[in-house]
Amino acid sequence: MCITRELLAKFYGDSAFFAMRTLIHYRVLATFGKPFDYFLVEEPWQVYAVLEKAVGRHNAELFLRLLTEWLRKNGCNATPEEVRRALSDRSAWRR
């Protein structure tokens, strides 16, 4: 799998996504008491569920699509289904 914690953090830090990052940060912090970057780095398999609960399914799907496109541009040709699995299935992160 070419999706790594480092790539997730790099995507999240990309200035092109500043407005979305701000919305996600505050909604996740209010909902879970932890910043979104905690989940990206420490528990990436929970990212989709966290997004869905904090900002709704539509915005979680938007995040998924933006991430998939960004990954393609950065050399990781994962499908949206592979990205969703990485963001929602702990076994995807076992090595």
Contacts in CASP RR format, 6 or more apart in sequence:
PFRMAT RR
TARGET T0000
AUTHOR 0000-0000-0000
METHOD contacts of the structure
MODEL  1
MCITRELLAKFYGDSAFFAMRTLIHYRVLATFGKPFDYFLVEEPWQVYAV
LEKAVGRHNAELFLRLLTEWLRKNGCNATPEEVRRALSDRSAWRR
1 78 0 8 1.000
1 82 0 8 1.000
1 86 0 8 1.000
1 92 0 8 1.000
2 71 0 8 1.000
2 75 0 8 1.000
2 76 0 8 1.000
2 77 0 8 1.000
2 78 0 8 1.000
3 71 0 8 1.000
3 76 0 8 1.000
3 78 0 8 1.000
3 82 0 8 1.000
3 83 0 8 1.000
3 86 0 8 1.000
5 40 0 8 1.000
5 41 0 8 1.000
5 44 0 8 1.000
7 71 0 8 1.000
7 74 0 8 1.000
7 76 0 8 1.000
8 40 0 8 1.000
8 41 0 8 1.000
8 44 0 8 1.000
8 47 0 8 1.000
8 67 0 8 1.000
9 37 0 8 1.000
9 40 0 8 1.000
9 41 0 8 1.000
10 74 0 8 1.000
11 17 0 8 1.000
11 67 0 8 1.000
11 70 0 8 1.000
11 71 0 8 1.000
12 21 0 8 1.000
12 36 0 8 1.000
12 37 0 8 1.000
12 40 0 8 1.000
13 21 0 8 1.000
14 70 0 8 1.000
17 66 0 8 1.000
20 62 0 8 1.000
20 63 0 8 1.000
20 66 0 8 1.000
21 36 0 8 1.000
23 55 0 8 1.000
23 59 0 8 1.000
24 36 0 8 1.000
24 51 0 8 1.000
24 54 0 8 1.000
24 55 0 8 1.000
24 59 0 8 1.000
24 63 0 8 1.000
25 35 0 8 1.000
25 36 0 8 1.000
25 37 0 8 1.000
27 54 0 8 1.000
27 55 0 8 1.000
28 34 0 8 1.000
28 35 0 8 1.000
28 36 0 8 1.000
28 39 0 8 1.000
28 50 0 8 1.000
28 51 0 8 1.000
28 54 0 8 1.000
28 55 0 8 1.000
29 35 0 8 1.000
29 36 0 8 1.000
30 54 0 8 1.000
31 50 0 8 1.000
31 53 0 8 1.000
31 54 0 8 1.000
32 39 0 8 1.000
32 50 0 8 1.000
32 53 0 8 1.000
32 54 0 8 1.000
36 50 0 8 1.000
36 54 0 8 1.000
39 46 0 8 1.000
39 47 0 8 1.000
39 50 0 8 1.000
40 47 0 8 1.000
44 86 0 8 1.000
44 87 0 8 1.000
44 93 0 8 1.000
45 86 0 8 1.000
45 87 0 8 1.000
45 88 0 8 1.000
45 89 0 8 1.000
45 90 0 8 1.000
45 92 0 8 1.000
45 93 0 8 1.000
46 88 0 8 1.000
47 87 0 8 1.000
47 88 0 8 1.000
48 60 0 8 1.000
48 64 0 8 1.000
48 84 0 8 1.000
48 87 0 8 1.000
48 88 0 8 1.000
49 88 0 8 1.000
51 59 0 8 1.000
51 60 0 8 1.000
51 63 0 8 1.000
52 60 0 8 1.000
55 63 0 8 1.000
64 80 0 8 1.000
64 83 0 8 1.000
64 84 0 8 1.000
64 87 0 8 1.000
65 80 0 8 1.000
67 83 0 8 1.000
68 78 0 8 1.000
68 79 0 8 1.000
68 80 0 8 1.000
68 83 0 8 1.000
71 77 0 8 1.000
71 78 0 8 1.000
71 83 0 8 1.000
72 78 0 8 1.000
78 86 0 8 1.000
85 92 0 8 1.000
86 92 0 8 1.000
86 93 0 8 1.000
END
